[in-house]
Amino acid sequence: MKKKVWAVFLLLVFLLSGCADAPAAAGEFQDSKLPPAGDIVSLAQMDYSYEEFCRQTEKLEETYALSVFSIGTSVFGREIPCLVLGDIHAEKKLLIIGGLDGTQAWSTRLLMKQLETYCVKKAEMYETVSFGELFESCAVYFVPMVNPDGIELCAGGLASVPSEYKTQVQQIREYSVSVGLLEENAGYEAWQANGAGIDLSINFGIGTVASAQIQKQAASDNYPGEPFSAPEAAALVHLCEEQNFFSAAVYTGPGGLVDWFFGQKDSLALAEYCADELAALTGYRKIANGPAPDVCTAVSFSNWFISRFDRPAFTLLMGEENMQLSLPRLWKQSCLVPPLLAWQARRGDLTQSVQTPTAEYTEIE
């Protein structure tokens, strides 16, 4: 009898201590095609900062001997790390980015956890090869946090801003409130733009049509800025010019969509095939209703990549509209996106020549 009493007592202590959350959280991934692995990055973590991201980057680099380098710095001088999974000198390379929007630190966490899981499970098979072999033949370049200033503003407010930029940030916020881009009683947790108030998701070119709807995506009076005027956008452009990526993908949201089309020619069949595969994998709807390049309002990163190289690029609008963000659900939908794209690159034809750019771009000295 005493043993039963002690067992009940210990069970109550276990439940009250919060430790019961661990098996419950693990259970959320039981039906995933690839359960998350490793103890460096947590999908259950509530707060996520640039400092935590850098700490995890350093730990992943040390633990798995990853190649890590900075592609440039943000407006406030924060480094923008790129983590390479596989052989940095591989003939075929894939780029995946997240954290373009200040409110989307979740995309950074998701990419970091995917990267860690592939490292832990490098012997696990994908199609006919192991993860280790797949990523040695097609290296994946992860840039999980393109917008560290915006993410820090959302997490820490004005206290996260260097003193020399505080007045500028306050003025941008006041303007944004005055024109209805931000709620007057809101803090900085809705800040989408970079430190200079430029919306990075549309800083890769400007078309000829004005759109108030798209302007509302930016928290700034200088929307959307001259093409590549944001140092973060210019850094991505420079990285792509250097590395000759086979394809690229952006994690953003919400929407439950695979956006893949931007007037491409030689790569059209391959891009649509990859988009079909992504849609089948994630359960998202494939869309091809983007405007023609010469009449678009603003150009996203994937639009620019397609226009510049005529190679596949995808914007994954993750999660469903009007639904609470669920990292376990997003994990199940996207955990095999990088392997799928790497597999397509491994099998694809990389002999096509790089097309002449359709617009000038800003290089980083």
PALUMVEX-970980 format. One record per residue (C-alpha): residue number from 1; x, y, z. Coordinates in steps of 0.05 Angstrom, whole numbers. Each point is the difference from the previous one (the first is absolute). Layout:
<nodes>
[NUM; [X; Y; Z]];
...
</nodes>
This chain:
<nodes>
[1; [0; 0; 0]];
[2; [56; 47; 18]];
[3; [32; -12; -69]];
[4; [-65; 21; -34]];
[5; [-5; 63; 42]];
[6; [72; 18; -17]];
[7; [-13; -14; -74]];
[8; [-60; 47; 0]];
[9; [39; 53; 38]];
[10; [58; -3; -49]];
[11; [-47; 4; -59]];
[12; [-32; 63; 29]];
[13; [68; 31; 11]];
[14; [19; -17; -71]];
[15; [-63; 31; -29]];
[16; [3; 63; 43]];
[17; [73; 11; -17]];
[18; [-18; 7; -73]];
[19; [44; -58; -20]];
[20; [-60; -35; -30]];
[21; [4; 50; -58]];
[22; [60; -36; -28]];
[23; [-35; -65; -22]];
[24; [-61; 39; -22]];
[25; [43; 45; -44]];
[26; [36; -61; -28]];
[27; [-68; -31; -16]];
[28; [-17; 60; -44]];
[29; [52; -26; -49]];
[30; [-16; -74; 2]];
[31; [-34; 0; -68]];
[32; [53; 44; -32]];
[33; [38; -27; -60]];
[34; [63; 21; 36]];
[35; [-5; 15; 76]];
[36; [46; 56; 23]];
[37; [65; -21; 32]];
[38; [56; 32; 41]];
[39; [1; 43; 63]];
[40; [30; 65; -24]];
[41; [-62; 32; -32]];
[42; [-69; -6; 32]];
[43; [-66; 8; -36]];
[44; [-34; 8; 67]];
[45; [39; 62; 18]];
[46; [-45; 61; 7]];
[47; [49; 58; -4]];
[48; [52; 2; -55]];
[49; [52; 54; -8]];
[50; [59; 16; -45]];
[51; [46; -17; 58]];
[52; [-32; -69; 7]];
[53; [5; -11; -75]];
[54; [75; 17; 2]];
[55; [11; -46; 59]];
[56; [-35; -57; -36]];
[57; [40; 15; -63]];
[58; [65; -5; 37]];
[59; [-21; -64; 35]];
[60; [-22; -33; -65]];
[61; [65; 21; -33]];
[62; [41; -31; 56]];
[63; [-41; -63; 7]];
[64; [-8; -19; -73]];
[65; [61; 35; -32]];
[66; [-45; 43; -44]];
[67; [27; 55; -45]];
[68; [-26; 66; 26]];
[69; [14; 70; -28]];
[70; [-32; 69; 0]];
[71; [-32; 24; -64]];
[72; [-1; 72; 26]];
[73; [-27; 44; 55]];
[74; [-68; 31; 15]];
[75; [-16; 74; 6]];
[76; [19; -3; 74]];
[77; [64; -38; -14]];
[78; [-22; -71; 19]];
[79; [33; -56; -39]];
[80; [-44; -43; -45]];
[81; [26; -72; 5]];
[82; [-5; -52; -54]];
[83; [5; -73; 22]];
[84; [20; -51; -53]];
[85; [-24; -71; 4]];
[86; [45; -45; -42]];
[87; [60; 15; -42]];
[88; [10; 75; -8]];
[89; [35; -15; -66]];
[90; [-55; -46; -28]];
[91; [-16; 10; -73]];
[92; [-74; 8; 16]];
[93; [-25; 47; 53]];
[94; [-68; 20; 28]];
[95; [-18; 63; 39]];
[96; [-55; 2; 53]];
[97; [-15; 64; 39]];
[98; [-45; 21; 57]];
[99; [-10; 57; 48]];
[100; [-13; 53; -53]];
[101; [-56; 29; 41]];
[102; [10; 26; 71]];
[103; [-61; -38; 23]];
[104; [24; -67; -27]];
[105; [53; -24; 48]];
[106; [-38; -66; -4]];
[107; [27; -12; -70]];
[108; [71; 8; 28]];
[109; [-13; -52; 54]];
[110; [-32; -47; -51]];
[111; [60; 4; -46]];
[112; [50; -8; 57]];
[113; [-36; -62; 25]];
[114; [-3; -30; -70]];
[115; [75; 11; -7]];
[116; [14; -32; 67]];
[117; [-45; -60; -15]];
[118; [35; -15; -66]];
[119; [67; 2; 36]];
[120; [-23; -48; 54]];
[121; [-34; -47; -49]];
[122; [52; 3; -55]];
[123; [-3; -76; -8]];
[124; [-76; 0; -12]];
[125; [-21; -14; -71]];
[126; [-35; 48; -48]];
[127; [-21; -33; -65]];
[128; [61; -43; -16]];
[129; [54; 38; 39]];
[130; [14; 20; 71]];
[131; [-8; 72; 23]];
[132; [76; 3; 7]];
[133; [12; -22; -72]];
[134; [-57; 44; -27]];
[135; [27; 64; 31]];
[136; [72; -16; -20]];
[137; [-24; -2; -73]];
[138; [-44; 62; 8]];
[139; [21; 47; 56]];
[140; [-56; 39; 33]];
[141; [16; 72; 20]];
[142; [-46; 21; 57]];
[143; [-8; 75; 15]];
[144; [-52; -7; 56]];
[145; [-2; 72; 25]];
[146; [6; 51; -56]];
[147; [-32; 56; 43]];
[148; [32; -2; 69]];
[149; [-17; 73; 15]];
[150; [-74; -10; -14]];
[151; [-3; -64; 40]];
[152; [35; 33; 59]];
[153; [-48; 59; -3]];
[154; [-59; -48; 4]];
[155; [31; -37; 58]];
[156; [33; 56; 40]];
[157; [-31; 65; -24]];
[158; [37; 65; -1]];
[159; [50; -26; 52]];
[160; [29; -45; -54]];
[161; [18; 59; -45]];
[162; [70; 31; 4]];
[163; [-3; 70; 29]];
[164; [19; 35; -65]];
[165; [-61; -30; -35]];
[166; [-53; 8; 54]];
[167; [-26; 67; -25]];
[168; [-5; -25; -72]];
[169; [-38; -62; 22]];
[170; [-48; 40; 42]];
[171; [-14; 47; -59]];
[172; [-13; -59; -46]];
[173; [-49; -29; 50]];
[174; [-35; 67; 9]];
[175; [-9; 6; -75]];
[176; [-25; -71; -5]];
[177; [-52; 13; 53]];
[178; [-21; 65; -33]];
[179; [-16; -34; -66]];
[180; [-31; -62; 31]];
[181; [56; -50; -11]];
[182; [7; -13; 75]];
[183; [-51; 4; 56]];
[184; [10; 60; 45]];
[185; [-2; -41; 64]];
[186; [45; -55; -27]];
[187; [73; -6; 20]];
[188; [54; -22; -48]];
[189; [-23; -73; -3]];
[190; [-34; 13; -68]];
[191; [62; 29; -32]];
[192; [10; -36; -67]];
[193; [54; 43; -33]];
[194; [75; 4; 11]];
[195; [33; 52; 45]];
[196; [-8; 54; -53]];
[197; [-74; -14; -10]];
[198; [9; -36; -67]];
[199; [-42; -62; -13]];
[200; [53; -51; -19]];
[201; [-51; -46; -32]];
[202; [-9; 50; -57]];
[203; [67; 35; -5]];
[204; [24; -38; -62]];
[205; [-29; 44; -54]];
[206; [-59; 46; -14]];
[207; [-48; -4; -58]];
[208; [-45; 54; -30]];
[209; [-65; -10; 37]];
[210; [-14; 33; 68]];
[211; [-38; -40; 51]];
[212; [-26; 25; 67]];
[213; [-12; -73; 20]];
[214; [73; -18; -8]];
[215; [23; 65; 32]];
[216; [-36; -21; 63]];
[217; [50; -56; 8]];
[218; [55; 49; 17]];
[219; [11; 38; 65]];
[220; [34; 60; -30]];
[221; [-7; 66; -36]];
[222; [52; -20; -51]];
[223; [-37; -63; -25]];
[224; [26; -40; -32]];
[225; [67; 34; -10]];
[226; [41; -2; -63]];
[227; [15; -71; -24]];
[228; [52; -32; 46]];
[229; [6; 63; 41]];
[230; [-5; -43; 63]];
[231; [68; -30; 17]];
[232; [-34; -65; 17]];
[233; [-30; -6; -69]];
[234; [65; 20; -33]];
[235; [36; -53; 40]];
[236; [-47; -54; -27]];
[237; [10; 24; -71]];
[238; [76; -2; 9]];
[239; [-4; -70; 28]];
[240; [-40; -25; -59]];
[241; [47; 32; -50]];
[242; [59; -35; 34]];
[243; [-29; -69; 11]];
[244; [-38; -17; -64]];
[245; [-58; -35; 35]];
[246; [-41; -51; -37]];
[247; [-63; 23; 35]];
[248; [-25; 39; 60]];
[249; [-58; 1; 49]];
[250; [-28; 50; 50]];
[251; [-37; -19; 64]];
[252; [-53; 52; 16]];
[253; [-75; 1; 11]];
[254; [-56; -9; 12]];
[255; [-40; -26; -58]];
[256; [11; -75; -12]];
[257; [26; 16; -70]];
[258; [59; -17; -46]];
[259; [15; 61; -42]];
[260; [46; -21; -57]];
[261; [-13; 40; -64]];
[262; [31; 65; -25]];
[263; [4; -3; -76]];
[264; [56; -51; -3]];
[265; [16; -31; -67]];
[266; [54; -54; -4]];
[267; [-13; -24; 72]];
[268; [-77; 0; -6]];
[269; [-10; -75; -5]];
[270; [49; -16; 56]];
[271; [-28; 55; 45]];
[272; [-71; -24; -8]];
[273; [20; -72; 12]];
[274; [35; 20; 64]];
[275; [-60; 43; 21]];
[276; [-46; -60; -11]];
[277; [45; -42; 45]];
[278; [3; 54; 53]];
[279; [-76; 8; -1]];
[280; [-9; -76; 7]];
[281; [50; -3; 58]];
[282; [-26; 60; 40]];
[283; [-73; -3; -17]];
[284; [4; 73; -22]];
[285; [-35; 26; -63]];
[286; [45; 15; -60]];
[287; [-13; 69; -29]];
[288; [24; 30; -65]];
[289; [-38; 65; -3]];
[290; [58; 47; 11]];
[291; [3; 63; -43]];
[292; [45; 7; -60]];
[293; [69; 25; 19]];
[294; [-8; 66; -38]];
[295; [-65; 20; 35]];
[296; [10; -27; 71]];
[297; [-8; 46; 59]];
[298; [59; -25; 41]];
[299; [48; -57; -9]];
[300; [12; -53; 53]];
[301; [64; -39; 8]];
[302; [-26; -61; -38]];
[303; [-25; 46; -56]];
[304; [68; 31; -6]];
[305; [36; -67; 1]];
[306; [-43; -27; -56]];
[307; [7; 64; -41]];
[308; [76; 3; 11]];
[309; [18; -73; -12]];
[310; [-60; -33; -33]];
[311; [4; -56; 52]];
[312; [-52; -27; 49]];
[313; [-17; 41; 62]];
[314; [-58; -8; 47]];
[315; [-34; 42; 53]];
[316; [-33; -48; 50]];
[317; [-56; 37; 35]];
[318; [-3; -46; 59]];
[319; [-59; -13; 46]];
[320; [-73; 14; -14]];
[321; [-32; 69; 1]];
[322; [-37; 18; 64]];
[323; [28; -59; 39]];
[324; [44; 2; 62]];
[325; [73; -12; -17]];
[326; [19; -72; 16]];
[327; [73; -19; -8]];
[328; [-16; -75; 6]];
[329; [-49; 8; -58]];
[330; [50; 41; -41]];
[331; [54; -52; 15]];
[332; [-43; -57; -27]];
[333; [-15; 40; -62]];
[334; [71; 23; -15]];
[335; [51; -48; 33]];
[336; [18; -32; -67]];
[337; [0; 63; -43]];
[338; [76; 9; -1]];
[339; [13; -74; -16]];
[340; [-52; 3; -55]];
[341; [32; 61; -32]];
[342; [69; -29; 8]];
[343; [-23; -65; -33]];
[344; [-29; 40; -58]];
[345; [66; 38; -7]];
[346; [39; -65; 3]];
[347; [-41; -28; -57]];
[348; [-9; 65; -39]];
[349; [38; 30; -57]];
[350; [48; 55; 21]];
[351; [29; 12; -69]];
[352; [-46; 58; -17]];
[353; [37; 66; -4]];
[354; [-13; 57; 48]];
[355; [-46; 50; -34]];
[356; [16; 74; -9]];
[357; [-27; 38; 60]];
[358; [-64; 39; -12]];
[359; [18; 55; 50]];
[360; [61; 30; 32]];
[361; [17; -22; 71]];
[362; [42; 26; 56]];
[363; [63; -38; 16]];
[364; [32; -2; 69]];
[365; [71; 26; -2]];
</nodes>
